[in-house]
Amino acid sequence: MLELAGIIIFGILAQWVAWKLKLPAILPLILIGLLVGPIAAEYLSEDGSKWIEPVWNGKKGLFPGEGLFYFVSLAISIILFEGGLTLKRSEIRNVGPVITKLITLGSATTFIGGGILAHFIFNLSWELSFLFSGLIIVTGPTVITPILRNIPLKKDVSTVLKWEGILIDPIGALVAVLVFEFISVEGGSGFTKTALIEFGKIILFGTTFGFTFAHALAFAINKGLVPHYLLNVVSLSTVLLVFVESEIFAHESGLLAVVVMGMVLGNGKLENIKELLYFKESLSVLLISILFILLAANMNMDDLLLLYSWNTVYLFLAVVFIVRPLAVFLSTINSNLSIREKLFISWVGPRGIVAAGIASLFGSKLIKNGEVGAEYLTPLVFMIVLGTVLLNATTARVFAKLVGVFLKNSEGILIVGASNVSRLIGKYLVDNGRHVVLIDSNQNNVQLSQEMGLDAIDTDIYSVNLEDNLELNDVGFLMALTGSADINEFAINKFSEQFGENGSFRLITVEEMQDPNNNPQQGLFSHTDDFIALTEVARKYPKIHEIEISSRQHYEELIEITNEDEDIVPLFVKDKKGVLEIISSYNKAIENVAKGFKLVYLGKSMNKRKAP
């Protein structure tokens, strides 16, 4: 009881420390696991026993026999399902081919390169070498996300790393499973056919079970067959059912099944998806905390001493400075990514929970089977995991600045509220090269935004998770466009510093609109238009126009027209280079208007009005 409680307490403490220091939680978790496991047994415990013994050894331990590895398998399935829920097809419009190549060509490069290095540096058999390289293919969202949260990057770069981290987990696991089958199946020349058959079964049953059960669960939830208070636990039990059933039909296909299930649910029309995400996120945090401590504690000092050689350093440096960059540059040939962005993606490749978990599973099985050199597998993978996370967590921000991908001026725009007005404005901004994210708690508004090709998040402005959302790491402008003056004011006060470093704006209130002298500095567009007025204009004339400006006087005349005509609302001024500047209420902010600029406005067309 004391050990189990200690794992949970230490795990959550490590998560808090990681949050406070803005580091991936894997660092303190592994260090704690090593401390209470092999280090305690060697240096701190009087009787030479671990403070936390994951496997029952006849005297103490948490899990008997294969119990630890069953727990690890089920926990990883839940973590991958949660990751799959967060994947949205709309995010990969610009970088879809790059992600596809990274998880195929990039994985193959890492697999071949890592296997060759492990064979020649550590003199492992080819089978074990390629099992090692299959495991280090994976990066992982649990280690990528905390790093990206603290670095303002272009959306394409963060999207590539995020999707790679989640999608490549089952890829690496499947490759490792295939190699494990090669090693496990006896019979010389016959093992290749057997392994390929097993691989085909994994793909077939994994995708079939994941797709089928995702639609079945969504149907049950949307039809009200699952009561609200059972929503989360029914979803959890379904995930475990899919994993176990898929494993029964095709061993090691469960990981693929739960990722497919998560992706289908995350991109479908599932009601209460937010509640499901919050529950799975909290559960994943708890499971990750327990897993890393257990897996690190399960290692012995003899395992760690195997790494005490220069060969370990050579392997690590080769993986980081040769294999990873080679995989990224081959995968991004003819892409829209710049050399600087490719260099940064090459640098950020930390390994995560799936690599560590499956390495522990397979390593122990191979040691039991008497495979020569199998004792190196788990320590080497843990070395890559800990080393890459430590390296990336401490240097990613500096390296981003060094190669020039760090956004000094965040040009993204966060629009609070996804009403018809917000969608029209957001679409115009996106068409003019700006990254726009709309947030709204109204699921219908979010869905309509996404159907227009806009990035939209179904969330509450009061949500504490908003500050950690990766989609907002390049946002520097904040526009509050809801019909609630309180919400608009809250958004400005709460998020101006984080999301409005270049400007925070809100719609004016009814009281401000009626008093010409009460002109707020943060007011949007004009002093004669609040949310109701904007909504009415968008209903009657749902189009945004541009009209060329011939002079400063012409601009002022146009603004006067917009003030007098209730069916026209000025939005932006667009300079000769296409740069947009937001018009603040009563038009006091923009002074450098010149010939060749354009006035951007919503409503009735003014193009028939001739310039003086």
C-alpha positions in Angstrom: 0.0 0.0 0.0 2.8 2.4 0.9 4.6 1.7 -2.4 1.5 2.3 -4.5 0.6 5.5 -2.7 4.2 6.6 -3.0 4.2 6.2 -6.8 1.1 8.3 -7.2 2.4 11.0 -4.8 5.9 11.1 -6.4 4.4 11.1 -9.9 2.1 14.0 -9.4 4.8 15.9 -7.5 7.1 15.3 -10.6 4.3 16.6 -12.9 4.0 19.8 -10.8 7.8 20.3 -10.8 7.9 19.9 -14.6 5.0 22.4 -15.0 6.8 24.9 -12.7 10.1 24.5 -14.6 8.4 24.2 -18.0 10.1 20.9 -18.7 8.7 17.6 -20.1 7.5 15.6 -17.1 9.4 12.6 -18.3 12.6 14.0 -16.8 11.7 14.2 -13.2 9.6 11.0 -13.5 12.5 8.9 -14.8 14.9 10.4 -12.3 12.5 9.6 -9.4 12.1 6.1 -10.7 15.9 5.5 -10.9 16.2 7.0 -7.4 13.6 4.8 -5.7 14.7 1.8 -7.8 18.3 0.9 -8.7 20.0 3.8 -7.0 18.2 3.1 -3.7 19.0 -0.6 -3.9 22.7 0.1 -4.6 23.4 3.0 -2.3 20.5 3.9 0.0 18.9 0.7 1.2 20.5 -1.2 4.1 19.3 -4.6 2.8 20.0 -3.9 -0.9 16.3 -3.8 -1.8 14.5 -1.1 -3.9 12.3 1.3 -2.2 9.7 0.6 -4.9 9.8 -2.9 -6.4 7.5 -3.1 -9.5 7.7 -6.9 -9.9 7.0 -9.4 -7.1 10.3 -11.1 -6.1 9.1 -13.5 -3.5 9.3 -11.0 -0.7 7.9 -7.7 -2.0 6.6 -6.1 -5.2 3.6 -4.6 -6.7 2.8 -6.9 -9.7 3.2 -10.7 -9.8 4.6 -12.4 -12.8 3.6 -10.7 -16.1 1.2 -8.3 -14.2 3.5 -5.2 -14.7 3.7 -5.7 -18.4 -0.1 -6.1 -18.8 -0.6 -2.9 -16.8 2.0 -1.1 -19.0 0.2 -2.3 -22.2 -3.2 -1.2 -21.0 -1.9 2.2 -19.8 -0.1 2.9 -23.1 -3.3 2.1 -25.0 -5.3 4.7 -23.0 -2.5 7.3 -23.5 -2.4 6.7 -27.3 -6.2 6.9 -27.5 -6.1 10.3 -25.8 -3.5 11.4 -28.3 -5.6 10.2 -31.2 -8.6 12.2 -30.0 -6.6 15.5 -30.4 -5.7 14.9 -34.1 -7.7 16.9 -36.5 -7.6 16.6 -40.3 -7.9 20.3 -40.7 -4.5 20.9 -39.1 -2.5 19.2 -41.9 -3.7 21.1 -45.0 -0.3 22.7 -45.6 2.0 20.0 -44.2 0.2 16.7 -44.8 2.7 15.4 -47.3 5.6 16.2 -44.9 4.0 14.4 -42.0 3.2 11.4 -44.3 6.9 11.2 -45.4 8.1 11.7 -41.8 6.2 8.7 -40.5 7.1 6.5 -43.6 10.4 7.6 -45.2 11.6 9.2 -42.0 10.8 6.1 -40.0 12.5 3.8 -42.5 15.6 6.0 -42.4 15.7 6.0 -38.6 15.1 2.2 -38.6 17.9 1.4 -41.0 20.3 4.0 -39.7 19.8 3.2 -36.0 20.0 -0.5 -36.6 23.3 -0.2 -38.4 24.8 2.0 -35.7 23.6 -0.3 -32.8 25.1 -3.3 -34.6 28.5 -1.9 -35.2 28.9 0.3 -32.1 27.6 -2.3 -29.5 28.2 -5.4 -31.6 24.6 -6.5 -31.1 23.0 -9.0 -33.4 21.2 -7.6 -36.4 17.8 -8.7 -35.0 18.4 -6.9 -31.7 19.9 -3.8 -33.4 16.8 -3.4 -35.6 14.6 -4.0 -32.6 16.4 -1.1 -30.9 16.1 1.1 -33.9 12.4 0.3 -34.3 11.8 1.5 -30.7 13.6 4.8 -31.2 11.5 5.7 -34.2 8.9 7.1 -31.9 8.9 10.7 -30.5 5.8 11.0 -28.5 3.3 13.8 -27.6 4.0 13.6 -23.9 7.5 15.0 -24.5 7.0 17.1 -27.6 4.0 19.1 -26.3 5.7 20.7 -23.2 8.6 21.7 -25.4 6.5 23.3 -28.1 4.2 25.1 -25.6 7.1 27.3 -24.5 8.4 28.3 -28.0 6.5 30.6 -30.4 6.8 28.9 -33.8 5.2 29.1 -37.1 2.0 26.9 -37.1 3.4 24.6 -39.8 6.4 23.7 -37.8 4.5 23.0 -34.5 1.9 21.1 -36.5 4.5 18.8 -38.1 6.1 18.0 -34.8 2.8 17.5 -33.0 1.3 15.1 -35.6 4.6 13.2 -36.0 4.8 12.7 -32.2 1.3 11.1 -32.1 1.1 9.2 -35.4 4.6 7.8 -35.2 4.0 6.1 -31.8 2.0 3.2 -33.3 4.3 3.1 -36.4 7.4 2.6 -34.2 5.5 0.1 -32.0 4.4 -1.9 -35.1 8.0 -1.9 -36.5 9.3 -3.1 -33.2 6.6 -5.8 -33.1 7.6 -7.0 -36.5 11.2 -7.3 -35.6 10.2 -9.0 -32.3 8.3 -11.5 -34.3 11.5 -12.1 -36.4 13.4 -12.8 -33.3 10.8 -14.9 -31.5 9.7 -17.1 -34.3 12.0 -20.0 -34.9 12.5 -21.9 -38.0 15.2 -20.2 -40.0 13.9 -19.4 -43.5 10.3 -19.8 -42.4 10.2 -16.8 -40.0 9.9 -14.1 -42.7 6.6 -15.4 -44.1 5.2 -15.9 -40.6 6.3 -12.4 -39.6 4.7 -10.8 -42.6 1.5 -12.7 -42.0 1.5 -11.4 -38.4 2.1 -7.8 -39.7 -0.8 -8.1 -42.1 -3.1 -9.3 -39.3 -2.0 -6.4 -37.1 -2.9 -3.8 -39.8 -6.2 -5.5 -40.6 -7.6 -6.1 -37.2 -6.1 -2.9 -35.7 -7.8 -0.6 -38.2 -11.0 -2.6 -38.4 -11.6 -2.8 -34.7 -10.6 0.9 -34.2 -12.9 2.2 -36.9 -15.9 0.0 -36.1 -15.9 0.6 -32.3 -15.4 4.3 -32.8 -18.5 4.6 -34.8 -20.4 2.3 -32.5 -19.4 4.4 -29.4 -20.3 7.7 -31.2 -23.7 6.3 -32.2 -24.4 5.2 -28.7 -23.4 8.6 -27.2 -25.2 10.7 -29.8 -28.4 8.7 -29.5 -28.5 9.1 -25.7 -27.9 5.4 -25.0 -25.2 6.2 -22.5 -26.2 8.4 -19.6 -24.1 11.5 -19.0 -22.7 10.3 -15.7 -21.4 7.1 -17.3 -20.0 8.8 -20.4 -16.3 8.8 -19.4 -16.2 5.3 -17.8 -18.1 3.8 -20.7 -15.6 5.4 -23.1 -12.7 4.1 -21.0 -14.1 0.6 -20.9 -14.6 0.6 -24.6 -11.0 1.6 -25.2 -9.8 -1.2 -23.1 -12.3 -3.6 -24.8 -11.0 -2.6 -28.3 -7.4 -3.0 -27.2 -7.9 -6.4 -25.7 -10.2 -7.8 -28.4 -7.8 -6.6 -31.1 -4.9 -8.2 -29.2 -6.8 -11.5 -29.1 -7.3 -11.6 -32.9 -3.8 -10.2 -33.7 -1.2 -9.9 -31.1 0.3 -6.4 -30.7 -2.5 -4.8 -32.9 -4.1 -3.1 -29.9 -2.0 0.1 -30.1 -3.0 0.7 -33.7 -6.7 0.0 -32.9 -6.9 2.6 -30.1 -5.1 5.3 -32.2 -7.5 4.7 -35.1 -10.4 4.8 -32.7 -9.3 8.1 -31.1 -8.8 9.7 -34.5 -12.2 8.7 -35.8 -13.9 10.0 -32.7 -11.9 13.2 -32.7 -12.8 14.0 -36.3 -16.4 12.9 -36.1 -19.5 14.5 -34.9 -19.4 13.3 -31.3 -21.3 15.1 -28.7 -19.6 15.8 -25.3 -16.2 15.4 -27.0 -14.8 18.1 -24.7 -15.7 16.2 -21.5 -14.2 13.1 -22.9 -11.0 14.9 -23.7 -10.7 16.4 -20.3 -11.2 13.1 -18.6 -8.8 11.2 -20.8 -6.2 14.0 -20.4 -6.4 13.8 -16.6 -6.2 10.0 -16.7 -3.2 10.1 -19.1 -1.4 12.4 -16.7 -1.9 9.9 -13.9 -1.0 6.9 -16.0 2.2 8.5 -17.4 3.2 9.5 -13.9 2.9 5.9 -12.6 4.4 4.3 -15.7 7.6 6.2 -15.9 8.4 5.7 -12.2 7.5 2.0 -12.5 9.6 1.3 -15.6 12.6 3.3 -14.4 12.4 1.6 -10.9 12.2 -1.8 -12.6 15.8 -1.4 -13.9 18.8 -2.6 -12.0 22.2 -1.0 -11.4 23.8 -3.7 -13.6 21.6 -2.5 -16.5 22.8 1.1 -16.0 26.4 0.1 -15.8 26.1 -1.5 -19.2 25.9 2.1 -20.6 29.1 3.2 -18.8 31.3 3.4 -21.9 32.2 5.7 -24.8 30.1 3.5 -27.1 27.0 4.9 -25.4 28.1 8.5 -26.2 28.9 7.6 -29.8 25.5 6.0 -30.3 23.7 8.9 -28.8 25.5 11.5 -30.8 25.0 9.5 -34.0 21.3 9.2 -33.4 20.9 12.9 -32.7 23.3 14.5 -35.2 23.1 12.0 -38.1 20.1 9.8 -38.1 17.4 12.3 -37.1 18.6 15.1 -39.5 18.9 12.6 -42.3 15.4 11.4 -41.8 13.9 14.9 -41.6 15.8 16.3 -44.7 14.9 13.2 -46.8 11.2 13.6 -45.7 11.0 17.3 -46.5 12.5 17.3 -50.0 10.3 19.6 -52.2 8.3 20.8 -49.2 7.4 24.4 -48.3 9.5 24.2 -45.2 12.7 26.4 -45.2 16.2 25.1 -44.4 15.9 26.8 -41.0 12.6 25.0 -40.2 14.0 21.7 -41.3 17.0 22.2 -39.0 14.7 22.9 -36.1 12.6 19.9 -36.7 15.8 17.8 -37.0 16.9 19.1 -33.6 13.6 18.4 -31.8 13.1 14.6 -31.7 12.7 13.5 -28.1 11.6 9.9 -27.5 8.7 9.1 -25.1 6.6 6.7 -23.2 5.9 4.2 -25.9 9.6 3.6 -26.6 10.3 3.1 -22.9 7.3 1.0 -22.2 7.7 -1.4 -25.2 11.4 -1.6 -24.6 10.8 -2.9 -21.1 8.2 -5.3 -22.3 10.3 -6.8 -25.1 13.6 -6.6 -23.2 12.4 -8.7 -20.3 10.8 -11.3 -22.6 14.0 -11.7 -24.7 16.2 -11.9 -21.5 13.9 -14.7 -20.3 14.3 -16.5 -23.6 18.0 -16.3 -23.3 18.6 -14.0 -26.3 22.3 -12.9 -26.4 22.7 -9.2 -25.9 19.0 -8.6 -24.8 20.1 -7.0 -21.6 21.3 -4.0 -23.6 17.9 -3.2 -25.1 16.1 -1.5 -22.2 19.1 0.5 -21.0 19.9 1.7 -24.5 16.4 2.8 -25.2 16.1 4.6 -21.8 19.4 6.3 -22.5 18.0 7.6 -25.8 14.8 8.7 -24.2 16.4 10.5 -21.2 19.2 12.0 -23.3 17.0 13.4 -26.1 14.4 14.8 -23.7 17.1 16.5 -21.6 18.8 17.9 -24.7 15.7 19.2 -26.4 14.1 20.5 -23.2 17.1 22.6 -22.3 18.2 23.8 -25.8 15.1 23.9 -28.1 14.3 27.5 -27.3 17.9 28.6 -27.8 18.2 26.6 -31.0 15.0 28.1 -32.4 16.5 31.5 -31.9 19.8 30.4 -33.4 18.4 29.1 -36.6 15.8 31.9 -36.9 12.5 30.1 -36.5 11.7 31.7 -33.2 8.8 34.2 -33.8 10.0 37.5 -32.4 6.7 39.1 -33.4 3.8 36.7 -33.1 1.5 37.6 -36.0 -1.3 35.0 -35.4 -4.7 36.3 -34.4 -7.0 34.8 -31.8 -10.7 35.6 -32.3 -12.9 35.1 -29.3 -16.3 34.1 -30.6 -17.1 32.2 -33.8 -20.3 33.8 -34.9 -21.1 34.7 -38.5 -19.2 38.0 -38.2 -16.1 36.3 -36.7 -16.2 33.7 -39.4 -16.3 36.3 -42.2 -13.5 38.3 -40.7 -11.5 35.1 -39.9 -11.8 33.8 -43.5 -10.7 37.2 -44.9 -7.6 37.2 -42.7 -6.7 33.6 -43.6 -7.1 34.4 -47.3 -4.6 37.2 -46.7 -2.0 35.0 -45.2 -2.6 35.3 -41.5 -2.9 32.4 -39.0 -6.3 32.8 -37.3 -7.8 30.7 -34.5 -11.4 31.1 -33.4 -12.6 29.8 -30.0 -16.2 29.4 -29.0 -18.1 27.2 -26.5 -20.9 26.9 -29.1 -20.1 23.6 -30.9 -22.3 24.5 -33.9 -20.3 27.8 -34.5 -17.0 25.8 -34.2 -18.2 23.3 -36.7 -19.4 26.0 -39.2 -15.9 27.6 -38.9 -14.1 24.3 -39.6 -16.3 23.7 -42.6 -15.0 27.1 -44.0 -11.5 25.8 -43.5 -10.8 27.9 -40.4 -8.9 26.7 -37.3 -11.5 26.7 -34.5 -11.4 25.3 -31.0 -14.5 24.2 -29.1 -13.6 25.6 -25.6 -14.6 28.0 -22.9 -12.8 31.3 -22.6 -12.7 30.6 -18.9 -10.8 27.3 -19.5 -7.4 27.1 -17.8 -6.3 24.8 -20.7 -6.5 27.6 -23.2 -3.1 29.0 -22.1 -1.4 25.7 -22.9 -3.0 25.1 -26.3 -0.3 24.5 -29.0 -2.5 26.1 -31.7 -2.0 29.5 -30.0 1.7 29.6 -29.7 2.2 32.1 -32.5 -0.7 34.4 -31.5 0.1 38.0 -31.0 -3.3 39.7 -31.6 -6.5 39.2 -29.7 -10.0 40.2 -30.9 -12.9 39.7 -28.7 -16.0 39.5 -30.9 -18.7 37.9 -28.7 -22.2 39.3 -27.9 -21.3 39.5 -24.2 -19.5 42.6 -23.0 -18.5 40.7 -19.8 -16.8 37.9 -21.8 -15.1 40.4 -24.1 -13.8 42.4 -21.1 -12.6 39.2 -19.4 -10.8 38.0 -22.5 -8.9 41.3 -22.7 -8.0 41.4 -19.0 -7.1 37.7 -18.8 -5.2 37.1 -22.1 -3.9 40.4 -23.3 -0.4 39.7 -22.0 -0.1 36.2 -23.5 -2.1 36.5 -26.7 -2.3 40.2 -27.3 1.3 41.4 -27.2 0.8 43.3 -30.5 -2.7 44.4 -29.8 -5.8 43.5 -27.9 -9.2 44.7 -29.1 -12.9 44.2 -28.2 -16.2 45.3 -29.5 -17.7 48.4 -27.9 -20.7 48.2 -25.6 -24.1 49.7 -26.1 -23.2 52.4 -23.5 -20.0 53.3 -25.2 -21.7 53.4 -28.6 -24.2 55.9 -27.3 -21.6 58.2 -25.9 -19.2 59.6 -28.6 -16.8 60.9 -25.9 -16.5 57.4 -24.3 -14.1 56.0 -26.9 -12.2 53.0 -25.5 -8.6 52.5 -26.7 -9.3 48.8 -27.2 -12.5 49.4 -29.1 -12.9 47.6 -32.5 -13.8 49.0 -36.0 -16.1 51.9 -35.4 -17.8 53.8 -32.6 -21.2 53.2 -34.1 -21.2 49.4 -34.3 -21.6 46.9 -31.5 -22.2 43.2 -31.8 -25.8 43.6 -32.7 -25.0 46.1 -35.4 -22.2 44.0 -36.8 -24.5 40.9 -36.8 -27.2 42.7 -38.7 -24.8 44.0 -41.4 -23.3 40.5 -41.8 -26.8 39.1 -42.2 -27.8 41.6 -44.9 -24.4 41.8 -46.7 -22.2 38.8 -45.8 -19.2 39.9 -47.7 -15.9 41.8 -47.0 -14.8 44.3 -49.7 -11.7 46.3 -50.5 -11.6 49.8 -51.9 -8.4 51.5 -53.0 -7.5 54.8 -51.3 -6.2 57.7 -53.4 -5.2 60.0 -50.6 -5.5 60.7 -46.9 -8.5 62.9 -47.6 -10.2 60.2 -49.6 -9.6 57.8 -46.7 -11.2 60.2 -44.2 -14.2 60.7 -46.6 -14.6 56.9 -46.8 -14.5 56.6 -43.0 -17.2 59.3 -42.8 -19.4 57.3 -45.1 -19.0 54.2 -43.0 -20.0 56.2 -39.9 -23.1 57.5 -41.6 -24.2 54.3 -43.4 -25.3 51.7 -40.9 -24.8 49.0 -43.5 -21.0 49.5 -43.8 -18.4 48.7 -41.1 -14.7 49.5 -41.5 -12.4 46.7 -40.5 -8.8 47.1 -41.6 -6.4 49.2 -43.7 -4.3 47.2 -46.1 -1.0 48.8 -47.2 0.8 48.3 -50.5 2.6 45.2 -49.2 -0.6 43.5 -48.1 0.0 44.2 -44.4 -3.3 44.7 -42.5 -3.8 47.1 -39.6 -6.9 46.8 -37.4 -9.1 49.9 -37.3 -9.9 50.8 -33.8 -13.2 52.4 -32.8 -13.7 55.9 -34.1 -10.7 55.6 -36.3 -8.1 57.3 -34.2 -5.2 54.8 -34.5 -4.2 54.8 -38.2 -2.2 57.9 -39.3 0.1 56.7 -42.1 -2.6 56.1 -44.7 -1.4 56.9 -48.3 -2.2 56.5 -51.9 -2.3 52.8 -52.9 -3.6 51.6 -49.6 -7.0 49.9 -49.4 -9.8 50.2 -46.9 -11.3 46.8 -46.0 -14.9 46.8 -44.9 -17.9 44.6 -44.2 -21.3 45.3 -45.7 -22.7 47.2 -48.7 -20.3 47.8 -51.6 -18.7 51.3 -51.9 -16.8 50.5 -55.1 -19.0 52.7 -57.3 -18.0 55.7 -55.3 -15.3 57.6 -57.2 -12.2 58.9 -55.5 -11.8 62.7 -55.6 
